[in-house]
Amino acid sequence: MTDEADDDKTFIRHSFQECMQLTRVSSANSKDAQRYMSHQQPWRPGQDLGWSMSTQRSPERARKFAPGTYGAHVYAQASYAASKAIKDDKSIQHASQLAISSIQGVFSRPGLQDRPFIYDVSSITDLPLDEVAFASLTTFKRSTDTPSEVQERDSPQVRFAEILQTRAPDEWEACPQADIDLVRETFPMKGHGSFPVLDMYKVDMTGYNAGKDIPDRRQLMLYRLHKPVPEEDINAHILCHAYESDRNGLIMLGNHLGYGYSLGPAATLSYSFFIHVNGDEAVMRGDGWWVQEMWWPRVSAGRCMQETRLWSPEGKHVASGYQDGMVLPAKKSKI
């Protein structure tokens, strides 16, 4: 397909199938992986603007506008290769019914236009172990300068000040063991129990949420370390935030959906957690209270999504979490 530009130059525009075309090739490095090679040269941002990013006349422009290819090309094509590997695997029954559920991608260097992409696809369930319970891809970064600082203008400490000021942080209800209506009423319990690592309190948002659609409702948690963690162990502090961020979120959604007394399967399926600041800014110093703000913008087709933001005691947006899971009602008894 071609497209006419304003300057009468004709551009060739490929379809998805043309753009993503792959060929399976042999792999000498791994017996378990299926290898695929791309065909089409990937698109590069700015390539149609009439100047070359590799030109010797503008090295400064080339440095500022790196010659990397469009990131979504490899992001999509990698999963396309995985889908082809599933279809090519004769041992998988009903492979055509398997749809992509999530994509976790890490970009470690710019893609190049002058050579094909090679994709090695392997199944984590092929390892000589029992069934895989969890797979993690963790990235690391060095501290850097911050030339620009942008975040939502008002932190939850400001937006929900009227609610938060009604009592001291540790006077709210300690986070329930399992925050689902039926469990809370059947097994009432005060305090943290044996929950480790953090002191966590649930802010009563009932009044704020009344009459709002589920995507507009909010839940706040206040938390701080239960016992000190060495300040120099920055990653331990970051992981304390990650540890906190998964507490009760999806089952609380069950209450909002009306499943509080009839909750069926509920589980996290994938979770992406991002630190937005230099690591030392995530260190929990002193006795200040951190704030978790969570909400549920989407529920459909047996899946649900929870978004989380973590805020420092000073109101800095430190981290975000994006959680894909399922929260379903219990099946009715056939008896």
Kinemage of the C-alpha trace (Angstrom):
@kinemage 1
@onewidth
@group {chain A} dominant
@subgroup {mainchain}
@vectorlist {calphas} color= white
{ca met a 1} P 0.000 0.000 0.000
{ca thr a 2} L 1.265 3.479 -0.839
{ca asp a 3} L 0.456 6.865 0.597
{ca glu a 4} L 0.971 10.285 -0.941
{ca ala a 5} L 2.753 12.881 1.199
{ca asp a 6} L 2.240 16.637 1.024
{ca asp a 7} L 5.445 17.028 -1.008
{ca asp a 8} L 4.209 14.437 -3.548
{ca lys a 9} L 6.674 11.836 -2.276
{ca thr a 10} L 5.173 8.361 -2.264
{ca phe a 11} L 5.624 6.253 0.847
{ca ile a 12} L 5.222 2.492 1.028
{ca arg a 13} L 3.133 1.491 4.008
{ca his a 14} L 3.151 -2.162 4.991
{ca ser a 15} L 0.310 -4.091 6.541
{ca phe a 16} L 0.778 -5.754 9.926
{ca gln a 17} L 1.442 -9.099 8.252
{ca glu a 18} L 4.059 -7.570 5.963
{ca cys a 19} L 5.683 -5.583 8.730
{ca met a 20} L 5.816 -8.514 11.159
{ca gln a 21} L 6.703 -11.289 8.721
{ca leu a 22} L 8.898 -13.955 10.296
{ca thr a 23} L 10.692 -17.066 9.105
{ca arg a 24} L 11.659 -19.921 11.361
{ca val a 25} L 15.366 -20.701 11.187
{ca ser a 26} L 17.524 -23.362 12.774
{ca ser a 27} L 19.264 -22.610 16.043
{ca ala a 28} L 22.576 -24.197 16.947
{ca asn a 29} L 22.767 -22.611 20.384
{ca ser a 30} L 19.700 -24.028 22.094
{ca lys a 31} L 17.755 -27.238 21.668
{ca asp a 32} L 14.795 -25.848 23.567
{ca ala a 33} L 14.358 -22.498 21.809
{ca gln a 34} L 12.562 -21.894 18.535
{ca arg a 35} L 14.305 -19.233 16.468
{ca tyr a 36} L 12.647 -16.749 14.106
{ca met a 37} L 14.096 -14.051 11.846
{ca ser a 38} L 12.356 -10.872 10.752
{ca his a 39} L 11.973 -9.842 7.103
{ca gln a 40} L 11.031 -6.188 6.879
{ca gln a 41} L 13.182 -3.254 7.868
{ca pro a 42} L 11.521 -1.699 10.933
{ca trp a 43} L 10.224 1.836 10.853
{ca arg a 44} L 12.350 4.503 12.546
{ca pro a 45} L 10.884 7.652 14.119
{ca gly a 46} L 11.709 10.652 11.954
{ca gln a 47} L 12.888 8.684 8.939
{ca asp a 48} L 10.303 10.333 6.677
{ca leu a 49} L 11.123 13.928 7.586
{ca gly a 50} L 13.516 14.545 4.727
{ca trp a 51} L 16.824 14.551 6.579
{ca ser a 52} L 19.188 11.762 7.493
{ca met a 53} L 19.923 11.168 11.139
{ca ser a 54} L 23.253 9.693 10.128
{ca thr a 55} L 24.310 12.650 8.006
{ca gln a 56} L 27.765 14.050 8.582
{ca arg a 57} L 26.349 17.563 8.267
{ca ser a 58} L 24.359 17.244 11.472
{ca pro a 59} L 26.163 15.049 14.015
{ca glu a 60} L 24.568 16.984 16.879
{ca arg a 61} L 21.085 16.215 15.560
{ca ala a 62} L 22.060 12.567 15.176
{ca arg a 63} L 23.160 12.441 18.807
{ca lys a 64} L 19.973 14.086 20.064
{ca phe a 65} L 17.679 11.986 17.882
{ca ala a 66} L 19.180 8.531 18.208
{ca pro a 67} L 18.912 6.242 15.154
{ca gly a 68} L 17.030 3.540 17.057
{ca thr a 69} L 14.071 1.877 15.383
{ca tyr a 70} L 10.490 2.185 16.600
{ca gly a 71} L 10.383 0.359 19.923
{ca ala a 72} L 6.906 -1.041 19.390
{ca his a 73} L 8.194 -3.005 16.398
{ca val a 74} L 10.327 -5.381 18.429
{ca tyr a 75} L 7.845 -5.244 21.326
{ca ala a 76} L 5.071 -6.543 19.072
{ca gln a 77} L 7.201 -8.812 16.912
{ca ala a 78} L 8.720 -10.617 19.901
{ca ser a 79} L 5.250 -11.624 21.049
{ca tyr a 80} L 4.292 -12.429 17.477
{ca ala a 81} L 7.223 -14.839 17.405
{ca ala a 82} L 5.993 -16.360 20.659
{ca ser a 83} L 2.511 -16.810 19.199
{ca lys a 84} L 3.989 -18.503 16.127
{ca ala a 85} L 6.051 -20.789 18.362
{ca ile a 86} L 2.868 -21.866 20.134
{ca lys a 87} L 1.139 -22.563 16.829
{ca asp a 88} L 4.197 -24.484 15.593
{ca asp a 89} L 4.310 -26.615 18.755
{ca lys a 90} L 2.277 -29.716 17.943
{ca ser a 91} L 2.190 -30.754 21.601
{ca ile a 92} L -0.042 -27.803 22.551
{ca gln a 93} L -3.719 -28.600 22.217
{ca his a 94} L -6.056 -25.929 20.856
{ca ala a 95} L -3.125 -23.550 20.346
{ca ser a 96} L -5.246 -21.255 18.197
{ca gln a 97} L -7.391 -20.463 21.242
{ca leu a 98} L -4.478 -19.055 23.228
{ca ala a 99} L -4.419 -15.244 23.193
{ca ile a 100} L -1.734 -12.929 24.510
{ca ser a 101} L -2.536 -11.903 28.071
{ca ser a 102} L 0.371 -9.622 28.928
{ca ile a 103} L 3.712 -8.466 27.561
{ca gln a 104} L 6.656 -7.618 29.805
{ca gly a 105} L 9.412 -6.080 27.712
{ca val a 106} L 12.784 -4.559 28.497
{ca phe a 107} L 14.622 -2.357 26.008
{ca ser a 108} L 18.370 -2.668 26.645
{ca arg a 109} L 19.716 -0.981 23.479
{ca pro a 110} L 18.428 0.746 20.326
{ca gly a 111} L 17.271 -1.479 17.497
{ca leu a 112} L 19.110 -1.209 14.169
{ca gln a 113} L 17.551 -0.894 10.737
{ca asp a 114} L 20.323 -2.490 8.712
{ca arg a 115} L 19.963 -6.064 9.988
{ca pro a 116} L 17.132 -8.438 10.881
{ca phe a 117} L 15.906 -9.125 14.378
{ca ile a 118} L 16.454 -12.667 15.643
{ca tyr a 119} L 14.000 -14.028 18.210
{ca asp a 120} L 14.633 -17.101 20.359
{ca val a 121} L 11.403 -18.344 21.907
{ca ser a 122} L 11.444 -20.802 24.796
{ca ser a 123} L 8.832 -21.877 27.319
{ca ile a 124} L 9.626 -21.397 30.999
{ca thr a 125} L 7.536 -24.487 31.706
{ca asp a 126} L 10.161 -26.620 29.927
{ca leu a 127} L 12.630 -26.303 32.797
{ca pro a 128} L 13.434 -29.550 34.702
{ca leu a 129} L 11.358 -28.447 37.688
{ca asp a 130} L 7.779 -28.601 38.875
{ca glu a 131} L 5.248 -26.227 37.366
{ca val a 132} L 6.472 -22.628 37.321
{ca ala a 133} L 4.800 -20.480 39.989
{ca phe a 134} L 6.334 -17.134 39.138
{ca ala a 135} L 8.646 -15.666 36.525
{ca ser a 136} L 10.331 -12.307 37.082
{ca leu a 137} L 12.192 -9.889 34.878
{ca thr a 138} L 14.007 -7.286 36.996
{ca thr a 139} L 15.808 -4.229 35.659
{ca phe a 140} L 18.306 -1.981 37.403
{ca lys a 141} L 19.440 1.617 36.890
{ca arg a 142} L 22.040 3.979 38.245
{ca ser a 143} L 21.176 7.263 39.938
{ca thr a 144} L 21.029 10.147 37.478
{ca asp a 145} L 20.445 13.875 37.461
{ca thr a 146} L 16.845 15.070 37.102
{ca pro a 147} L 16.653 17.767 34.401
{ca ser a 148} L 12.838 17.748 34.560
{ca glu a 149} L 10.434 16.907 37.362
{ca val a 150} L 6.781 16.246 36.535
{ca gln a 151} L 4.069 14.614 38.619
{ca glu a 152} L 0.414 15.107 39.485
{ca arg a 153} L 0.053 18.504 41.141
{ca asp a 154} L -1.662 17.387 44.335
{ca ser a 155} L -0.557 14.333 46.266
{ca pro a 156} L -3.142 12.214 48.116
{ca gln a 157} L -2.045 13.958 51.308
{ca val a 158} L -3.524 17.111 49.734
{ca arg a 159} L -6.451 15.646 47.788
{ca phe a 160} L -7.695 13.618 50.746
{ca ala a 161} L -6.561 15.930 53.542
{ca glu a 162} L -10.057 16.256 54.966
{ca ile a 163} L -10.251 12.491 55.460
{ca leu a 164} L -6.668 11.950 56.635
{ca gln a 165} L -6.878 14.692 59.234
{ca thr a 166} L -9.741 13.028 61.084
{ca arg a 167} L -7.359 10.753 62.972
{ca ala a 168} L -3.696 9.839 63.417
{ca pro a 169} L -2.269 7.361 60.888
{ca asp a 170} L -2.050 4.498 63.376
{ca glu a 171} L -5.616 5.083 64.563
{ca trp a 172} L -7.065 3.768 61.326
{ca glu a 173} L -7.926 0.081 61.062
{ca ala a 174} L -4.907 -2.189 60.665
{ca cys a 175} L -5.038 -3.787 57.223
{ca pro a 176} L -7.309 -6.841 57.458
{ca gln a 177} L -5.833 -10.302 57.049
{ca ala a 178} L -8.076 -10.881 54.040
{ca asp a 179} L -10.129 -7.836 53.117
{ca ile a 180} L -13.244 -9.520 51.791
{ca asp a 181} L -16.607 -8.849 53.446
{ca leu a 182} L -17.492 -12.431 54.380
{ca val a 183} L -14.075 -13.162 55.899
{ca arg a 184} L -13.977 -9.933 57.863
{ca glu a 185} L -17.397 -10.540 59.385
{ca thr a 186} L -16.830 -14.232 60.067
{ca phe a 187} L -13.341 -13.846 61.534
{ca pro a 188} L -13.137 -10.357 63.055
{ca met a 189} L -9.603 -9.488 64.096
{ca lys a 190} L -7.863 -6.325 65.168
{ca gly a 191} L -4.190 -5.588 64.738
{ca his a 192} L -1.529 -6.687 62.269
{ca gly a 193} L -1.378 -10.319 63.299
{ca ser a 194} L 1.857 -11.857 62.056
{ca phe a 195} L 2.036 -9.748 58.897
{ca pro a 196} L 5.771 -8.984 58.541
{ca val a 197} L 7.949 -6.136 57.306
{ca leu a 198} L 5.515 -3.207 57.521
{ca asp a 199} L 2.889 -1.557 59.674
{ca met a 200} L -0.073 -0.959 57.393
{ca tyr a 201} L -3.330 0.867 58.044
{ca lys a 202} L -6.410 1.080 55.858
{ca val a 203} L -8.023 4.508 55.543
{ca asp a 204} L -11.822 4.392 55.614
{ca met a 205} L -12.833 5.701 52.184
{ca thr a 206} L -16.490 4.653 52.441
{ca gly a 207} L -17.836 8.194 52.429
{ca tyr a 208} L -15.644 9.316 49.537
{ca asn a 209} L -16.532 6.280 47.412
{ca ala a 210} L -20.273 6.430 48.029
{ca gly a 211} L -22.204 6.837 44.782
{ca lys a 212} L -19.098 6.736 42.569
{ca asp a 213} L -18.512 4.334 39.713
{ca ile a 214} L -15.863 1.724 40.506
{ca pro a 215} L -13.128 3.332 38.339
{ca asp a 216} L -13.593 6.591 40.269
{ca arg a 217} L -13.280 5.024 43.703
{ca arg a 218} L -10.042 5.172 45.660
{ca gln a 219} L -8.450 3.266 48.506
{ca leu a 220} L -5.592 4.613 50.617
{ca met a 221} L -3.153 2.626 52.736
{ca leu a 222} L -0.692 4.213 55.160
{ca tyr a 223} L 2.503 2.294 55.831
{ca arg a 224} L 5.990 2.423 57.287
{ca leu a 225} L 8.653 -0.065 58.313
{ca his a 226} L 7.840 -2.391 61.199
{ca lys a 227} L 11.540 -2.694 62.033
{ca pro a 228} L 14.459 -0.630 60.686
{ca val a 229} L 16.190 -1.573 57.447
{ca pro a 230} L 19.761 -0.308 56.886
{ca glu a 231} L 19.575 2.883 54.830
{ca glu a 232} L 22.483 1.783 52.655
{ca asp a 233} L 20.509 -1.267 51.488
{ca ile a 234} L 18.507 0.693 48.938
{ca asn a 235} L 17.134 -2.321 47.085
{ca ala a 236} L 15.759 -3.723 50.339
{ca his a 237} L 13.796 -0.498 50.828
{ca ile a 238} L 12.501 -0.609 47.254
{ca leu a 239} L 11.369 -4.182 47.748
{ca cys a 240} L 9.580 -3.201 50.943
{ca his a 241} L 7.470 -0.885 48.775
{ca ala a 242} L 6.856 -3.705 46.304
{ca tyr a 243} L 5.959 -6.007 49.186
{ca glu a 244} L 3.414 -3.506 50.444
{ca ser a 245} L 1.822 -2.752 47.100
{ca asp a 246} L 0.151 -6.145 46.635
{ca arg a 247} L -1.732 -6.175 49.944
{ca asn a 248} L -5.443 -7.027 49.603
{ca gly a 249} L -5.902 -4.995 46.415
{ca leu a 250} L -7.719 -7.379 44.103
{ca ile a 251} L -9.912 -8.969 46.762
{ca met a 252} L -11.036 -5.496 47.831
{ca leu a 253} L -12.195 -5.086 44.251
{ca gly a 254} L -14.364 -8.141 44.884
{ca asn a 255} L -16.232 -6.138 47.524
{ca his a 256} L -16.787 -3.269 45.090
{ca leu a 257} L -18.089 -5.712 42.461
{ca gly a 258} L -20.611 -7.171 44.878
{ca tyr a 259} L -18.740 -10.445 45.404
{ca gly a 260} L -18.014 -9.739 49.074
{ca tyr a 261} L -20.092 -12.709 50.217
{ca ser a 262} L -19.656 -14.883 47.130
{ca leu a 263} L -16.047 -14.475 46.023
{ca gly a 264} L -14.717 -17.140 43.698
{ca pro a 265} L -11.235 -17.320 42.169
{ca ala a 266} L -9.113 -14.228 42.806
{ca ala a 267} L -5.455 -13.960 41.899
{ca thr a 268} L -2.761 -11.723 40.478
{ca leu a 269} L -1.633 -12.902 37.051
{ca ser a 270} L 1.021 -10.352 36.196
{ca tyr a 271} L 2.350 -7.276 37.899
{ca ser a 272} L 4.580 -4.494 36.628
{ca phe a 273} L 6.210 -2.300 39.260
{ca phe a 274} L 8.165 0.835 38.387
{ca ile a 275} L 10.355 3.093 40.520
{ca his a 276} L 10.246 6.656 39.158
{ca val a 277} L 12.999 8.201 41.297
{ca asn a 278} L 16.619 7.539 42.123
{ca gly a 279} L 16.871 4.640 44.514
{ca asp a 280} L 17.878 6.662 47.568
{ca glu a 281} L 14.601 8.610 47.324
{ca ala a 282} L 12.709 5.386 48.027
{ca val a 283} L 14.519 4.812 51.334
{ca met a 284} L 12.091 4.917 54.267
{ca arg a 285} L 13.839 7.143 56.781
{ca gly a 286} L 12.394 8.094 60.149
{ca asp a 287} L 8.805 7.601 61.214
{ca gly a 288} L 7.000 9.268 58.311
{ca trp a 289} L 4.007 7.555 56.784
{ca trp a 290} L 4.021 6.541 53.129
{ca val a 291} L 0.780 6.435 51.159
{ca gln a 292} L -0.467 3.817 48.763
{ca glu a 293} L -3.249 5.026 46.465
{ca met a 294} L -5.056 2.369 44.460
{ca trp a 295} L -7.996 2.075 42.090
{ca trp a 296} L -9.498 -0.300 39.552
{ca pro a 297} L -10.076 1.232 36.099
{ca arg a 298} L -11.042 -1.892 34.127
{ca val a 299} L -12.877 -5.182 34.632
{ca ser a 300} L -13.795 -7.333 31.631
{ca ala a 301} L -13.638 -10.853 30.198
{ca gly a 302} L -12.708 -12.446 33.499
{ca arg a 303} L -9.796 -10.077 34.046
{ca cys a 304} L -9.319 -6.934 36.092
{ca met a 305} L -6.723 -4.212 36.419
{ca gln a 306} L -5.476 -2.391 39.475
{ca glu a 307} L -3.348 0.735 39.346
{ca thr a 308} L -1.225 1.744 42.312
{ca arg a 309} L 0.775 4.835 43.151
{ca leu a 310} L 3.147 5.058 46.081
{ca trp a 311} L 3.800 8.456 47.634
{ca ser a 312} L 6.487 9.568 50.069
{ca pro a 313} L 5.568 11.321 53.342
{ca glu a 314} L 6.494 14.584 51.585
{ca gly a 315} L 4.082 13.908 48.711
{ca lys a 316} L 6.520 12.719 46.032
{ca his a 317} L 5.243 10.108 43.585
{ca val a 318} L 7.902 7.446 44.050
{ca ala a 319} L 6.557 4.314 42.351
{ca ser a 320} L 3.657 2.857 40.368
{ca gly a 321} L 2.228 -0.613 39.973
{ca tyr a 322} L 0.053 -2.079 37.238
{ca gln a 323} L -1.594 -5.337 38.181
{ca asp a 324} L -3.490 -7.712 35.907
{ca gly a 325} L -5.538 -10.353 37.652
{ca met a 326} L -8.847 -12.098 37.980
{ca val a 327} L -11.643 -11.598 40.501
{ca leu a 328} L -14.652 -13.816 39.844
{ca pro a 329} L -17.850 -14.667 41.713
{ca ala a 330} L -18.232 -18.118 43.182
{ca lys a 331} L -19.988 -20.627 40.969
{ca lys a 332} L -23.481 -21.477 42.058
{ca ser a 333} L -23.864 -24.911 43.578
{ca lys a 334} L -25.538 -27.487 41.341
{ca ile a 335} L -27.136 -29.128 44.357
